[in-house]
Amino acid sequence: MTETIFPQPLSPELLAVAERAHGLGLCDECLGRLVGRAGHGLTNPQRAERLRAAVPGLAAAAGPDCRLCAGAFHRMETWVRRAREAAAEYAWNRFTVGSRWEPELLAREEALWTEVGTAWGESARTAFNRELGKALMVATGAEGTNHEAEMVFLADLPTGRVDITVGPLYLRGRYRKFDRTLPQTRWPCRRCHGRGCEKCRGTGKTYAESVEELIAAPVLAATRGEGSRFHGMGREDIDARMLGRGRPFVLEIRKPRSRAIDPELLARAVNESARGRVEVEGLAPAAAAEVLEVKEASPEKSYRVTVAGDVPEAKINEVLAFVTGRAIAQRTPTRVAHRRADRVRTRRIVEARLVSVDAGRFTLDLRAEAGTYIKEWVEGDDGRTDPSLAALVGLALKVESLDVLEIHDSTE
């Protein structure tokens, strides 16, 4: 049914509600809310004015004396001030508002609707959230929205406090990693779980630095954020380089105090401070939804792997021709079994090419499906990968170095 402008004169049903509202001791806001969902185009105090005009003697209580809201709507300026004070140290341009009320009050409100026989009552919480949002927009010039809010206000009416939740800041980009000693993300010490101990020399970390920390440091300094989370499109092994166009990522900055940043300047700062170890490009603002896009992507990847093993060139080419495009069964590798479910995954080597053969070693270029364990495919992992390159050539093989040459994602 199409909603219409609040009727004037009142319909018999609305008039009956107004007549039964005599002596309830409600403020204009709460009186108008008795019929708050009957049409649109008016504020609740304006609805109350029409009800009083239609029913002689129908009075509204002064705001602080309202038996229902106890003056909550009357104190809107106070709530705006409290909200602004709570968020004073943060920058925000988009916000949303919520409120917490005494359950007994909300139950009393519903009982009141039954008493007056209204089917158009608007809840105090809904009306208060809307009016506080409107007042905050006027006071700050910020945008009230439920989409990508940078600040969430929760007015706790029983305590008189405004709690805030600061929305994260997101940046997307691609990184290249040249250092074979860097993990992608902060790696807590396994002995103390990040608390600090003798083994980690009080750092709480297994590795002193990570790709995440090197990229996040200049961003945290610029935003004065309280921490970061790193979301990569997969991850390379610690001892593998990430080359080519780099790996897509989204950096999440928690509780930023400033959002006025220049991504190009930040990229230059990262590249300067992490020179020779990590490099970023294409740094740009991102939305929260891009985190899921990055995490759920499963693009093919290209690799260059150098293998220790004295295998004739003809044999290598024969095996590569055989294995390309065929299914490979890979049980969860021994080296990651402590943190991943033990199951068998089917993967494929999409392309394979012999780059060079030297005394006791050879180099391959590979393109493989997402999730392929390249080291295990080469070495066999005690039979957990079948078939493996080692099994097919009939010799024990050892990966000497591994580079990710390209992530073949949709932006290629």
Sequence and secondary structure as in RCSB ss.txt:
>XXXX:A:sequence
MTETIFPQPLSPELLAVAERAHGLGLCDECLGRLVGRAGHGLTNPQRAERLRAAVPGLAAAAGPDCRLCAGAFHR
METWVRRAREAAAEYAWNRFTVGSRWEPELLAREEALWTEVGTAWGESARTAFNRELGKALMVATGAEGTNHEAE
MVFLADLPTGRVDITVGPLYLRGRYRKFDRTLPQTRWPCRRCHGRGCEKCRGTGKTYAESVEELIAAPVLAATRG
EGSRFHGMGREDIDARMLGRGRPFVLEIRKPRSRAIDPELLARAVNESARGRVEVEGLAPAAAAEVLEVKEASPE
KSYRVTVAGDVPEAKINEVLAFVTGRAIAQRTPTRVAHRRADRVRTRRIVEARLVSVDAGRFTLDLRAEAGTYIK
EWVEGDDGRTDPSLAALVGLALKVESLDVLEIHDSTE
>XXXX:A:secstr
    B  SS  HHHHHHHHHTTT    HHHHHHTTTTSSBSS HHHHHHHHHHHSTT     GGG TTTTTTTTT
HHHHHHHHHHHTTTS  SEEEEEEE  HHHHHHHHHHHHHHT S    HHHHHHHHHHHHHHHHH  EE SSS S
EEEEEETTTTEEEEEE  EEEEEEEEE  TT  SS  B TTTTTS  TTTTTS BSSS  HHHHHHHHHHHHHT 
SEEEEEESS   TTSEEEEEEEEEEEEEES S     HHHHHHHHHHHTTTTEEEEEEEE  THHHHHHHH   E
EEEEEEEE    HHHHHHHHHHHTT EEEEE  GGGTTTS   EEEEEEEEEEEEEEETTEEEEEEEE TT  HH
HHHH TTTTEES HHHHHTS  EEEEEEEEEEE TT 
